[in-house]
Amino acid sequence: MGGYTARSPRREPFVNFARRHFFLIAAVGLVVLMVLAIAVRALSAGGDDKGGGGPGGRGGPGGRAQTVEAVSVAQRDFVNQIQALGVARGRRSVDITSSTTELITRVLFVDGQSVRAGAPLVELQAREEDAGILTARANLAQAQRDFDRWTDLAERGVAPRVQAEQAESGVATAQAALEAAQARRGDRVIRAPFAGVIGLSTVTPGTLVNPGAVIATLDDIGVVRVDFPVPERYLSLVRRGTPIIATADALPGESFQGAIAMVDTRVDQTTRAVTARAEFPNPGGRLRPGMSIRVRIQEGMRQALAVPEAAVLFEADQAFVYRIAGEGDEAQAQRVLVETGSVESGFIEITSGLAAGDRIVAGGLNRLQPGAPIQVQGEGAPSGRRQGRQGQRP
């Protein structure tokens, strides 16, 4: 009647709820639509895979073929050389120490000084020893006077000859006592055991030194020694007198010529290496004890199996490559452990694990997994890929 429209009491709560929660309902609806779209897209992609491999793939789940570059394992010339790392040491090195607890009275060197063998370096307090020398000299003088007197009396026949002989023995005893006292005094002077260069020291007159405490270091650096490991397979290249070249990171651009002085008699059972010692003349003192030294022994050329350095991957202490197994559609990446040798000009020596003619993956290693299907670059697309593309045509 008139313009009045009756509302159903049952619809009013729903209308009120919709008005109040309009944005919530809209958000839920949007989420539902997105989920449905993703599901439809996933089903569509699954159908493509079953139909022939999709772009770049072969049939079956996870069958996408990764494009890689391949190289063949072949012989290559390597410089027949050994490279190793060692630490420089003086031909002779010693810590200057005291054998007793005493005060230093004189320091007779300066840091960095070159000293001759036997040169006095430090004097220790020697009051007792000095007193002992004075006493021994007095005893010797008295013994000499007694000897002279008894000798004179014996020559005149006033005293028996035996008294003069006993006095002579007293002189010899007193002389020995004096020499012993002087030797004890000499022990209070610490001397250089060989010619060398004194290192840094912190002692000064008045310093109390204890037995074993280092007063200074002394190194003979006219010749520097370097000990380094040599793998047992290279023992035929290392013998006494073999020329050797050394370089130091601290002295870029410089090299030092030396020779092998000695090769140890035993091979370490753990490392399968023997220790060799090289000596390098060091007239200018450029090489210093403690320096990190790289040594290199070079003898002619040799041939060995080699692959590009980038083709070898490392995991912990193992090296491996991906060998190509199969051809065409059946090509797969096969992980193979290898042992490596020298590295030269971008190629790495393979000592075991591969044979000449084996094909390995040299490029496209990113995310490559063992057993994964691969497509070798330049060999054309696998048939499964071509069929997949044909199946997508309308």
C-alpha angles and dihedrals in degrees: 000000000000108000097320117131118192118227122213111243089217094062098049096078091050092048091048091049092049091051093048096046101033095128093047092052091047092051092050090050092051092051091050091052092050092050091050091049092051092048092051091049093049092050090050092051091048090054091052092053092052091047096063117314107293121236111339095352141112126221119286133045116308090010099135107139116226116219112234140171118241135206132181123238108246143163117273135181116255129184106250098236143133121222122191142158124236143157124252118240132178117255085246126013130175141169111233108227140165125244094210142038109259145129120266111237100177136020109202101186141058126221113275094017121147110229134188125236111281095017113149112249107171136011120209127206109277110177095138092045092050090050090048091054091051091050093048092050091051091049091049092051091050092048090051092052091049090050093050092049096048091045091054092047092048092051090053090048094242096114132032117264091237090069091058090049092051090050089051089055089050090056091052091049093050091048091053091049090053092050090050091051090049090050090053088050089050090055087065088067113074112209136193109264091208140000114282148109123295116230129212116309135184100196122115134174107292095034113136110224127196129206110284095013111135113245096176141332124247123199130182100214099166084103122024123209126209123190115200138165122256119196110239092241088067097050091108089065096052122074138138110292096020108148115246136185125216132195132181129209088221091059106045116194094019127107131186127212120220144140141239108269099181143355119210118248096230136062115221107245093212102046097026088225136118125219117242126190122214127189125209125192107238108185095156094045091236092140113066131196111266096029118138106244130193114207128195131192115192126190119165129292135303137184124237140159110275141179132186111284091234091061093064117083126194129213118179104313096336130094123204144168134200110248117201110240119191132005136263113339091004097055113129137173110249117193112225126184113227139183116229136207134176125003117216135161094347095311128105125210117241112209097177142358100056138062131214110277096026112138117226136179110263100168136027094043094143110123091348112157131199111270093015117146112249139189115216111225112249095022095092130249119305115258092246090060093050091049090050092055092047090051090056094058114104 
